[in-house]
Each structure stands twice: as C-alpha cells, then as structure tokens.
Amino acid sequence: MHKRHLFAILFIGWMVFVTFSSLYSFEGDDLPTFSIPYADKIVHFTFYFVAVILGSLYFLSLNNPWAKTLVKIIKLALLLVVFGMVIEVIQGTLTVNRSGDVFDAMANSTGVAVGFIIILSQFYGQRGLK
C-alpha cells in the first residue's frame, strides 16, 4: 500500500471517529469516568491536532512542489477549524444530550494551529515525504 493511501485512509477514519465521538451521546453508557482537569479540552485539542497531522502527511505524500503542498495544508487547516466550529453548533442545536461550547471550539482550533506549526517546522521547503 502506498503511503498516500495509508494516510488518506487514516485521515478519513480519524474524521469519522471524531465526528461520531462529537455527536454521539455517551450518557447512560456504563463507561468508566475519570476526573482529569480539562480532560474534555485535551480531547478536543488531540482530535484536531491528529487530524491536521494526518491530512498534512497525506498531502506531503503526493510529492508535489512545496508551494502547492503548503496551499493544500493551509486550506486543510482552515477547513478543520470551520469543521470544529460547525460540530460545536450542531452539538448545541441538533443533539439532545450534547451542548456546544466556545472553549471546545477554541481547543479544536488550537490543536489545528499546533499541528500546523509542527508540520511546517518539520517539512518546510521539502518536496514530499522521504
């Protein structure tokens, strides 16, 4: 399997997982609970951090010139920020047991920003993955 196919499958699978986890109500499920301060925000950060990394690795695996890849990664980052905001609006309006939270959207966006910075710092100017 080519790297690009692997990263595409991982990215799509991750986004399905994020979407499901964001919209499904886990109330009533007998899942163990943990008392970790800001755990919800850490989860939101992680969801979107991993998403921008996986999506960026897909674009890098295409071995296009850096300028073209950078434009795609910037668009991905912006779309992920918008997606995170839309999910929060959906949680607040269309779900019964979930609620939208501005701070969750900020954690999502921060995860995207940190992932974007890490990708840039590791791959700036390179043509694709090695």
C-alpha positions, 0 to 999 in steps of 0.5 A: 500500500502506498503511503498516500493511501495509508494516510488518506485512509487514516485521515478519513477514519480519524474524521469519522471517529471524531465526528461520531465521538462529537455527536454521539451521546455517551450518557447512560453508557456504563463507561468508566469516568475519570476526573482529569482537569480539562480532560474534555479540552485535551480531547478536543485539542488531540482530535484536531491536532491528529487530524491536521497531522494526518491530512498534512502527511497525506498531502506531503505524500503526493510529492508535489512542489512545496508551494502547492503542498503548503496551499493544500495544508493551509486550506486543510487547516482552515477547513478543520477549524470551520469543521470544529466550529460547525460540530460545536453548533450542531452539538448545541442545536441538533443533539439532545444530550450534547451542548456546544461550547466556545472553549471546545471550539477554541481547543479544536482550533488550537490543536489545528494551529499546533499541528500546523506549526509542527508540520511546517517546522518539520517539512518546510521547503521539502518536496514530499515525504522521504 
